[in-house]
Amino acid sequence: MADQEGEFSFGTRLGLAFTTQSACCSALLVSGLLFYILYSAVVIKRGATRTWKVSTQVHCYFVNLLIFDLIQAIGGVIDAKWVAEAGVTEGPLCTAQGILKQMGDVGVALSSAIIALHTFCVLVLRRNAPPPVAAAVLILIWIFIALIVGLSVSTHKGQDYYGNTEYWCWITSRYGFQRIALEYFWLWLAAFINLVCYGIMALVVKGVVVVDGTRFRFIGWKGSSQNGVGSFSKVDKLTGADAIQSNAIAMRMLFYPLIYILAVTPITVVRFMAFSGSDVPFPATAFASITFSSSGVFNVILFAMTRPKLLPHRVERTPPRHFSFSVGLGPPPLPPLPHSPLRKTYSSIDSGEGPSWKMTPPMMPSELPLLHTHS
């Protein structure tokens, strides 16, 4: 099909049009959120009611994820050209689409994996890396992506490395090893990291696994109902509404790997069928492409729902006397119960601050339960 126009049937053009629309939706949502973040950080003056804090690592990782989502979406929007011409035409635009797709796909995968690892370390292991680590990680991600793209282009100069892959432009079929090593391997690795990290966090919150420093102990579902959610035997037990809320938090954690895996799996299956020489029906290809192109939409909605502190938020001018930070996974914390004992609490995972003593009830249902015993 390379370099030939007028090949696509009406059904093919319609499927690619839906793919383009999903990429446009991702581009609009992601660019809108990035613009809002930039506006809040630069334009809104200090002391305003809505602010954006950029001092924490997870904020940096989140913005980086949005940038790669936007790059990925722009690569998908180029499909509009092939829809209009009813075929793919190789050239500078085709090469640009192949580069943008690879950069966006790998960048989103690495950023998602880093967010999962960071959340796991802070929430489960209670280990927060110093601020320079975030900058170093982001620099390494961009250097890595620049290398895999730059070296690929320079070493295959004059060859059809990025070209027509039937419905759009990407790494051509002549370079099957590069397809897997320089893109799909990182997508699978990110999916595995997301599944492991958030899966363990959900088990810890539900009390199936307990953590002591870097040691993990499996106590089973029966033990979790006896010892309380996400705690040791001497830590406050959760019952009733608190247990229900903690279970809801645990289930929300599973949305992260679930959404990413759902976005990656269809395109992976379709690609492997094509790699093996099997005849892949176009509806399957179109569905996989639409799902994958909606990655930006999924990420914006998911993070807006489960991590509200990552969005510019209203700041209280006169904070209440007794306040406990939530981890950004649920509604605002409830007011403390009267005559609540002093206990050590931690700020949210978005904060690098140490522990502080505050008046809090034995367990706030809107907070993640303590995952460790503290001396």
Disulfide bonds with the S-S distance in Angstrom:
Cys94-Cys169 1.82
